[in-house]
Amino acid sequence: MTVVHTIEEWQALRDSAVFAGRTVGFVPTMGALHAGHVALLERARSENDLVVLSIFVNPTQFNDPRDLEKYPRTWETDLAAARRAGVDAIFAPNRDQMYPDGYRYRVTEDTLSALMEGRHRPGHFDGVLTVVLKLLLLIRAERAYFGEKDMQQLLLVRGMAQAFFVPTEIVACPTVRADDGLALSSRNALLTPAGRERAPEFARILREESDPEKARQRLEAAGFGVDYIEHYEHWRLGAVRIDGIRLIDNVRCENPL
């Protein structure tokens, strides 16, 4: 497994004989890898000749500096997980590498990004779309893999790739859940034991309650702070807070209200 930290190193590797004539599957992450990330890597491994993982805690998608500060960073365990998953190369740049312009130039979407997560996290999706576009252009993969847990992000990334004629296929992968139903997330590690015990109620109520207002009421009665519960196309999406940690999730609903 090769690990590179600069764009120059990456471009030299990407243009080398190692990649010549081989298909590439790409999984972009912010590290703190868990079983959900591993599922993406395994899917990429099964469908491509080579697998590339990026690890970059993207500062431009955090509207709260405190959230960026406490985001888990687990470099050594990430490397071990990547090796076990059969990753061929890791691209792990720093902020200066990814934003040599100081984030003067960015990608903005003005419709879906204003809803749900975008309403509660101003500027979040500008940061997400900008860094993902940069990574897609740098990695030049045949396929890139994104989890359905971040459904709004997935829809925006897919739309952006189409709008800018990016040839990489955006592949959606099902949400991976713990045995108790909680969607796996790097943020779960920040929950207190009591918060972790209560957190699965979020997924259960989101799944059981088709009316967004009733879901909100039940979640608030269970001790969650609720940012939103909304329907979008065939999905019911929500964001809650517990122990000061923000969790998102979604379920598919065939007949949304």
Secondary structure, 3 states (H helix, E strand, C coil): CEEECCHHHHHHHHCCCCCCCCCEEEEEECCCCCHHHHHHHHHHHHHCCEEEEEECCCHHHCCCHHHHHHCCCCHHHHHHHHHHCCCCEEECCCHHHHCCCCCCCCCCCCCHHHCCHHHHCCCHHHHHHHHHHHHHHHHCCCEEEEEHHHHHHHHHHHHHHHHCCCCCEEEEECCCECCCCCECCHHHHHCCHHHHHHCHHHHHHHHHCCCHHHHHHHHHHCCCEEEEEEEECCEEEEEEEECCEEEEEEEECCCCC
